[in-house]
Amino acid sequence: MNSTATVYDTQPKSPPGDLAIWVFILAELLVFAVLFVVYAMARRNNIELFNLHQLQLDRAAGLANTLVLITSSYFVVRAVAAIREGETQRCSRWLWAAFSLGALFLLIKGAEYQHHFSMGVTLRSNDFYLFYLSLTFFHFMHVIMGMVILAAVALKAQRGGYSVSEHTGVETGASYWHMVDLVWLILFPLVYVMH
């Protein structure tokens, strides 16, 4: 009986993390979904304008950021695997690695914004830039929030605040970070690539 209970306790919960984060994630995904639908409708009404200005985006930077976020999500997966094995310091290192890639994402995106602003692009330039800047900045802010969560979880892990039997916080932070990644995986092709 004890061995069964021990095995059961170490098995991942479904869904992982705190239930409250899943309510929050679903609400955030709903907001992004509405914004994506509104973007698609606006694009359909002015395809030529959207296609023209989409070509002025730095697709290489967008692709780099896609690879950065995918890699950071892998690091977060490794952090969860580490804490499930009781490796708190290894968990913390993986989380800090993911945090660092989040910072790299912000630097690349910030350089893109700086380029656009130096060219005189604003929210009022046209409908494409209104959506591009709004959608990507909304996501940018989610990356910052995700980094704050990762840092808090990494610090707690570093101090031994999680264990094999109690690591809901790690799974909760990981779930949020994966949501941030998922949104970018939709946002990048939608805004940068699809014609």
GIVENVEN-V993753 format. One record per residue. N is the residue number from 1. RES is the residue in one small letter. PHI is phi in degrees with one decimal (NA if undefined). Layout:
# GIVENVEN-V993753
[[N:RES:PHI] [N:RES:PHI]]
This chain:
# GIVENVEN-V993753
[[1:m:NA] [2:n:-64.1] [3:s:-65.5] [4:t:-65.4] [5:a:-63.0] [6:t:-64.2] [7:v:-61.1] [8:y:-62.6] [9:d:-63.9] [10:t:-90.3] [11:q:-74.1] [12:p:-62.8] [13:k:-77.9] [14:s:-126.7] [15:p:-76.3] [16:p:-71.2] [17:g:87.3] [18:d:-79.5] [19:l:-60.3] [20:a:-59.7] [21:i:-67.0] [22:w:-70.2] [23:v:-63.6] [24:f:-63.4] [25:i:-60.8] [26:l:-63.0] [27:a:-64.3] [28:e:-64.7] [29:l:-63.1] [30:l:-64.0] [31:v:-61.1] [32:f:-62.3] [33:a:-61.2] [34:v:-62.0] [35:l:-61.8] [36:f:-65.4] [37:v:-66.1] [38:v:-62.8] [39:y:-59.0] [40:a:-60.7] [41:m:-67.9] [42:a:-64.7] [43:r:-64.3] [44:r:-61.0] [45:n:-78.9] [46:n:-151.7] [47:i:-59.1] [48:e:-61.8] [49:l:-61.8] [50:f:-64.5] [51:n:-63.4] [52:l:-61.1] [53:h:-78.9] [54:q:-62.6] [55:l:-66.6] [56:q:-86.8] [57:l:-78.1] [58:d:-87.4] [59:r:-64.7] [60:a:-63.5] [61:a:-66.4] [62:g:-63.0] [63:l:-67.4] [64:a:-58.7] [65:n:-66.7] [66:t:-63.6] [67:l:-64.8] [68:v:-61.3] [69:l:-70.4] [70:i:-61.8] [71:t:-64.5] [72:s:-63.3] [73:s:-65.6] [74:y:-61.7] [75:f:-61.4] [76:v:-66.1] [77:v:-60.1] [78:r:-64.6] [79:a:-64.0] [80:v:-64.1] [81:a:-62.0] [82:a:-64.5] [83:i:-69.8] [84:r:-66.4] [85:e:-96.6] [86:g:82.0] [87:e:-93.5] [88:t:-66.3] [89:q:-69.2] [90:r:-65.8] [91:c:-56.9] [92:s:-60.9] [93:r:-62.1] [94:w:-63.5] [95:l:-66.1] [96:w:-65.6] [97:a:-64.4] [98:a:-63.8] [99:f:-57.6] [100:s:-61.6] [101:l:-70.0] [102:g:-60.9] [103:a:-64.3] [104:l:-63.2] [105:f:-55.8] [106:l:-63.0] [107:l:-64.3] [108:i:-64.1] [109:k:-66.6] [110:g:-61.1] [111:a:-64.4] [112:e:-61.7] [113:y:-60.0] [114:q:-59.4] [115:h:-61.3] [116:h:-63.3] [117:f:-65.7] [118:s:-68.2] [119:m:-88.1] [120:g:87.3] [121:v:-74.7] [122:t:-138.8] [123:l:-61.7] [124:r:-91.3] [125:s:-58.8] [126:n:-170.6] [127:d:-63.0] [128:f:-61.8] [129:y:-67.7] [130:l:-58.2] [131:f:-72.3] [132:y:-57.5] [133:l:-67.0] [134:s:-66.1] [135:l:-64.7] [136:t:-70.6] [137:f:-71.5] [138:f:-60.9] [139:h:-66.7] [140:f:-51.9] [141:m:-66.6] [142:h:-68.9] [143:v:-63.4] [144:i:-59.6] [145:m:-61.1] [146:g:-62.1] [147:m:-66.7] [148:v:-62.2] [149:i:-63.5] [150:l:-60.1] [151:a:-63.6] [152:a:-62.7] [153:v:-67.7] [154:a:-62.6] [155:l:-63.2] [156:k:-64.9] [157:a:-64.0] [158:q:-59.2] [159:r:-89.5] [160:g:79.0] [161:g:-79.0] [162:y:-124.1] [163:s:-147.7] [164:v:-59.4] [165:s:-87.6] [166:e:-136.4] [167:h:-140.3] [168:t:-56.7] [169:g:-60.8] [170:v:-64.7] [171:e:-64.9] [172:t:-65.0] [173:g:-61.9] [174:a:-62.7] [175:s:-61.0] [176:y:-63.0] [177:w:-62.4] [178:h:-64.7] [179:m:-62.8] [180:v:-59.8] [181:d:-64.1] [182:l:-58.2] [183:v:-60.6] [184:w:-65.2] [185:l:-65.3] [186:i:-91.9] [187:l:-63.7] [188:f:-58.0] [189:p:-65.9] [190:l:-62.5] [191:v:-94.1] [192:y:-91.1] [193:v:-115.2] [194:m:-65.9] [195:h:-110.3]]
